[in-house]
Amino acid sequence: MASSDRLQRFTKDDSRFTIIERFVVYKGVDDEALFPGLTRAANGDLLVSFCTQFDCQPGGKAFLLRSTDDGRTWGSPARIAESQAQDGCINLSVGLAAMTDGSLLYPCCDARITRKWDRHEVSLLILRSGDDGFTWSQPQPVATAVLEPFAYGKIIEVAGGDLLCPIWGKGSADEPWRSGLVRSRDGGRTWGDYVTIGYDTRTRIPAAQDDAVQCAGFNEATLIEFFNGHLLAVLRQQGVGQAMRQLFQSRSFDHGHSWSDPQPMPLWGTSPSLHFTPSGRLILGYRNHLGNPQGLASAGVGISVSDDCGETWSEHLLLEDPQGYQYQHEFDAGYPAFLDMSGNRLLVVFYSFDPSRSAKRYLAANLLHRAAC
């Protein structure tokens, strides 16, 4: 890890986060490196998953990076999965998670575009490793109650041992997207019990004329469980409510079997990612969009903090590109993934932007120090 030449605080009070290092995790030679997942294997290795294409573009594959020295160096990427279709894509990698039994689970989808961005052939896949990510099960499609089931969000293990995997999809081909989850009761070997978290029939869908794109509704969802057992979901939306990029949240008090109606948050962004620190602070990472009410003045990856389980948010911060690039567009960077480290440190991996390269997106990281609350 190369030390940062600049420090940045969340706030001026005693409960602050400081960026103490920023570094490059991986740059592909010819392909983009996008949508990272981050976890620690049972043997102590750090693992980062990533994909090589945006939004179901043909040829995208999934890879895994490994560090055996707590992130100081990273090995060569090992391929996890590739599409079974000639023009297909393995899409999204953010859900990589380690379970209490030592196994690793990796959700993704094998997708093929059939009409621009809003019609796809999609198979939801959840791969499993029992040897710290060195080998993986063969991809097996997971049946769900929605069409076009896209994986998103880290798989979480809730009280009682059930596993929840956030997904989004459609109830029918012509309706808006809905956010939901599938549940496993046997450690991730089988999945079912689909539940909708967020769906709004009032979603504004563009008129279906010719090949008009109809990307709308609740989609990317991230889940967290608090010490008292209740769950929080933060949802990305398109066309729901008044603000195009406003995030929504929903809560469950029965281990994810039912959810409250999603409510708008005082935060704008996309690619949401929740993390609950050992000290009890809730962090939400997201791709910042300009004009936001949280006061972040430029594009990039934003972080906001809550000390009351998501009721209120403060301490808004933009992460830093390791090479000093100043982001020009909302889609230059995004998809943060978090991991607690020793010494009150928090590792954040995200994709960043290098305009000097043909494969412009690469995997970057910031290491934060968190002051005790």
N, C-alpha and C positions, 0 to 999 in steps of 0.2 A: 504494500500500500504506500503510495506517495503522499506525504503530508500536504494538507491544504495550506496555501499561502494566505488564506483569509479565513477569519472566524466570523460566525454570524449567530445571533441569539434569536430565540423566539420572542422573549420579553426582557424587560429590565428588572423584573423581580427575581426572587430566589428560586422559583420553579421554572427553570429555563432549559432549553436544549441548545447545544452548541455544535456546529459542524466542525469536527476536528480533523477529518481527512476526507478527501475526494479522490477517486481513482477509476481507471478503466478496468472493467471486468473482462470484456471480450469484444473484439472487432472481427467480423467475418471478412474473408478475402473478397468474395464475390456476392455474398448474400447479406441481406439485412439481418439484424438480431433484435427480436421484438418480444413483447409480452412475457417478461420474466416471471418465473415462480422461484421461491427461495425457501429452503428448509435445512435442518441439520439431521443427518442420518444417525442411526443408533451407534455407529462406530466413531462418531464425532466429526465426520467430513461435512463440509458445507456443500450444498448442491444447488445449482441454478438451472432451471429449465428455460428453454426459449424456442421460438418459432422463427422461420425465415421469410415469411410473407405476410403482408397486410390482408386482413378481411377476405379470406378464402380465394385469394389470387392463386392461379395454378402453380403447382410445384412446391408449395410450402411444406417443409418437414419440421420435425421436433427433435431437439437435441438436449443433452445434459452436460453441464460443466461441473467439475469437482475440484474442491480445494482441500488439501490435507493439512494445511497450516493456518487455518482460521482466516482465509481470504487473502493472505499475502501473495500467493501465486495460485494460478488456475491451470489445470490440465487441458488437453485438447478436447473439443466437444465430441461426445459419443451420441450417435443417432438413436433415438427412442422409437420413433414411428414415422411412417410416410403413408401417403394416401394410396388407397387401392384403385383409384380412378386415374386415368391418364391425365386429365385436366383438373384433378382434385387437389386438396390442400389440407394439411393438418393445421388446425386453427386454434389459437390461444393456448397459453401454457401457464397461466397464473395460479392454477389450483393445486400445484404440487404440495404435498403435506406428509409429515411423518406421524404415524399413529403410536399410541402407547404400547402396542405389542411389538414395536420395532419395524413394522412394515411401512413401505412408502406407497402412496397412491398418487396417480397422475391422471387427471381428467383432461380431455381435449375433444375435438370433433374432427371427423373426416368429412369435409364439405366440398361441394361443387356448386358453383354459381349457375343458375338456370335463367335468371333475369336480373341483370345488374346486381344491386345490393339486397334486394328484398325477397328474392325467391332462390331457394337452395335445395339441394339434396344433401341431407345431413345425417350422419350417424354419430350419436354420443358414445364416446369411448372412455373407459376408466381402466388404466393399466395398473398393475400391482408388481412390486418388487419385494422379495424377502431376503435380499442380500445387499442392502445398503445402496441399491440403485445400479449395481454392476450388470444385472440381467433383469429383464422385464417380461411379464406375461404377454402372450399374443393379444392384440387388440380384439376385444369382443364387444359388439354393439350392445348398449343398454336400452331396453324398451322404456318409453315414457308415454305419458298421456298427452303430450303436445307434439306438434309438427315442428320440424327444423330445430331440434333441441341443441342449443349452443352451451358449452361448458363455460362457466366463469366463476371466479372466486375460489379461495382456498377451501378445501374440504375441512370441516371442523368435526371434532369428536365431542359430543355433548354429555352431560350428566346421565348416567345409565348405560353409556357405551355406544349409543347409536351414532352413525356418521351421517352428516348432511352435506350434500354437494349442490351448490347453487347453479342453476341453469336458467336460460330463457328460451322462449319459443312462441308458437302460435296455436290457439285452439282450433282454428281453421285457416285456410290459405289466405282469406281476404280480411282477417281481423288484425288489430294491432298486436304487437308483441306483449308478452306477459313475463314477469319475473317469477321464478319459483324454485323448487328444490326437489331432489330425490333423496331417499333415505335408505341406508343399509343397516340391517340389524345383526349382521354376521361378520363385522370387521372389513367390509368392502368387497366381499366375494360375490354378493348379489345385491341388486338395487331395485327399488320400487317405491310405492307410497308417494307418488307425486303430489305436491301441495303448491298452490299459487300463493305468492307473497303479494304481488302487485299487478292489478289489471284495471284499466279505466276505459270504458266504452266511449267516453267523450274525447278520447285522443284525436287530435287533428291529423287526418291522413290526407295527403295530396290526392287530387282527383286521379282515378285510374284511367288515364288516357294513353293509348299506345303503350310505350314501355316506361311510363312514368314510375319513378322509384317511390315505394311506399314504406320507407323505413320510419317507423313510429311506434311509440309505446314504451313501457318499462322493459329494460333489458339487463345490462350488467348489474349483478347484485353481489355484495360482500356481507358476510355474516360474522358475528362475534357472540360468545356467551360470557356473561358476567358471573361474578362469584355467587350471586344469589339465584342463579339458574335461568334468569330471563335472557332472551336473545334480542339482538338488534340487527336489523338489515338496513343497509344504505343502498339505494337504487339509482342507477342512471336512467334518464328518461329522454325521449324525443317526442315533442308534441303534446305532452301532458302539462296542464296548468298554463301559466302565463309566460314564464321565463324559459327560454329554449334549453339552457344548460343547468337549470336549478336541480340540485339533488333532492331526493325524497328519502324518508326513513319510515320503517315499520317495526313493530315489536311483537314478540311472542312470549307468552307466559306459560305455555304448555309444551315446552321442548320442541317447538317448531311445527306442531300439528295444525295450528291456526295462527293467523296474523292480523294485526290491526290494519285499518285502511291507511295506506301510505300518506304521509304528511310532508309538505315542502319544508326544506331546511334553509337556514340563512347562509347557504354556501352554494356557489356555482362550480361545476366541474364535471368531468367524465372520468372513466377508468377508476372508480372508487376502490379503496383498499383499507379495511379496518385492522387495527392492532391494539391489543390491551396489554400494557406493560406490567411487569411484576409489581410496580408501585401503585397500580390502580389507575393510571392515566390512560385515557382512550385517545388513540391517534387515528385520524382519517387522512390518508394520502389520496391524491387525485390529480388529474391533468387540469391545470388551471386554464380557465377561459376568461378573456378580458371583459371588463365591465362588471366583474363580480362584486358582491356586497362586502366581502371580507377584506377588501382593500389591497389585494395583491396587484401590483402595477404592471407586471409583464407576464408573458407566457412562460411555461415550464411546468415542473411538478410542484404542486402545493401540498402543504401539510397544515392541518388544524388540530387543536387539542381540546379535549373535554375532561373536566374533573367531576362531572355529575352524570356519567353514563350516557352522554349524548344529548342531554337536555339543553345545554348551552355550549358554545364553541368560541375559542379565542386562540391567541398565540399563533397567528397565521404566518407561515414561512414558505419561501421558495427555496428549493434545493438548488445546488450549483452543478453546472457542467464541469467535469474534471479538467477539460482543456480550456476553460474560460470562455466558451462560446456563449453569446447572449441570444437567447431564443427569440426568433422573429415571428413564430406562428404557434398557435395552440397545439398543433399536431407534430411539432418537433420532438417532443418528449412526453413520456407518460408511463402508466402502468407500474406504480411503485409496489414493491414487495418488502416486507419487514422481517427482521429476525433479532431477538434479544441476544446481546453478547455480554461477556463478563465485564466487570468494572463499570456498571451503569452505562453501557454503550448500546446503541441501537444501529444496526446495519440496514440501509435502504438501498435496494437495487432497482433500477428503472432503465428504460431505454432513452438514449439521448441522441444528439444530432451532430454530425461532422460534415459540413458542406463541401469539404475538400475531396471527399471520397464518392465513388459511384454507389457503393452500398453505404448510404448516409447514416442509417440508424445503427447504433451499437449499444452494448450494455455498459452502464455506468453505475457507480455507487457513491453514496455519501455515508460516512460514519459519524453518528451523532453521540454526544455525551449528554446524558440526562441527569439533571440535578435531583437529588432526593426531595420528595414532597414532604 
